[in-house]
């Protein structure tokens, strides 16, 4: 009987450690991955906190994984999703804002890969100063 108790205890402990190392929020709510802020889900926080009661390292790892994945936050927080920009989607946005469509095959169209909005603003300003670009 003692051998059965030891095996049961070892199996239960292995299950708890596995769950904690994988992080509760990531297991319970994988659809929440990618959130970058919001209200913390108390169920996930308590489940991760239980790992702190058993051993410090699994609990800390569980919190770190859930925060880095964003699965500790309740739904409705900000998600880090970048919209794919295509010439057609950009053309629709420009048309909605200005009422003008762009023909991307024209020689006058300048297509530049940019890393930030500030880089785009600098490019527009330099083109405006040189007379190459006229804002309407």
N, C-alpha and C positions, 0 to 999 in steps of 0.2 A: 504494500500500500504506500510505503514511503517513496518508492521509485515512481509510482504513478503521480503522486503529488509534486515531486520534483520536476517531472516531465511537463506536467500541466502548468506549473509556475514558470518554467523556462519558456514554454510556448507562449504563454500570456505576456511575459516580459519581452520576448522577441517581437510579438505583434505590436505592443505599445511602442517599442523603440523604432520599429519600421514605420509606424504611422507618424511618429514625431519627426523622424529624419526626413520623411517625405513632405511634411508640413500639412496640417489639417485643412487649411483653406484651399490648398492646391488639390487635395483629394476630394473634399466635399463640394467645391465650386470651381471646377476647371474653366467654366465659361467666363469667370471674372478676370482671367489673365489679361494683363495689359492696362488695367486701371492704374492711374498715377496718384489719385487722391480721393478723398471722400471720408465718410464716417466709418469708423472701425466696427466690424461685425463682432458683437460680444461673444457669440457662440464660438467663432474661430479663435478669438483671443483667449477665452477660457480653456478651450481644448489645447491650444499651444501652451498655456500656463500650466496645465496639468503635467506637461513634459518637464517643466521647471521643477515640479515637486519630486519627480522621480530622479532625474539627473539634470544638471545644469546645461550641459552641452546639447542634448537633443532639443530641449526647449528653446535655447537660443538659436539653434539652427532652424527650427520650425518657424520662429518669428522672422528670422532673416529671409528665409525662402518665401514666406507669405508676403512680406513687405516688398521684396524685390519683384515678385510676380504680380503683385497688386490684388491677390486673392483674399487678403484680409479685410478689404474694404467692402462695404455694402454696395449693392447695385445702384447705379445712378451717379457714381462719381465720374470724374474726368477719365476718359480713356485715351491712351496714346495711340491714335490711329491716324496715319497720314493718308490723305486722299491722293490717289494717282492722278497726276495732271497730264492730260493728253492735249494735242492741238485742238481737237473737237470740243473737249470740256472747257478749255481756255477760251475758245471762240464763243461758246455759249455764255460764259461769264462776262466777257467783254461786250457782247451784244446786249446782255441784260443791263450792264452799267452805262454803255455809251450809245447803243442803238446802231452800232457799226459792226459789220462782220469783216474778218481778215481773210484774205486769200494768201495762204501760206506758200504758194508757188511763186509769188511776186519776187522780183529782184530786190525790192526795197525792204523786204522783211528781214530783220536781224534776229537770229535765233542764237542765244547765248546760254550755256548752262551756268546758273548762279547758285551760290551756297546760302544766301540769306537775303532778306528783304532790304537790308541796308545796302548790300552790294547792288541790288536792282535800282535803288534810289540814286546811288552814285553814278551808275551807268546812264540813267535817264538824264540826270543833271549834266553830265559831261556831253551827252549828245545834244541837249538843249543849248548849251553854250557854244558848241561848234556849229550850230545851225542845221545839223543833220536831222534832228528830230524837232518837230513843232507840236507842242501840246495844244489840243483844241478845247 
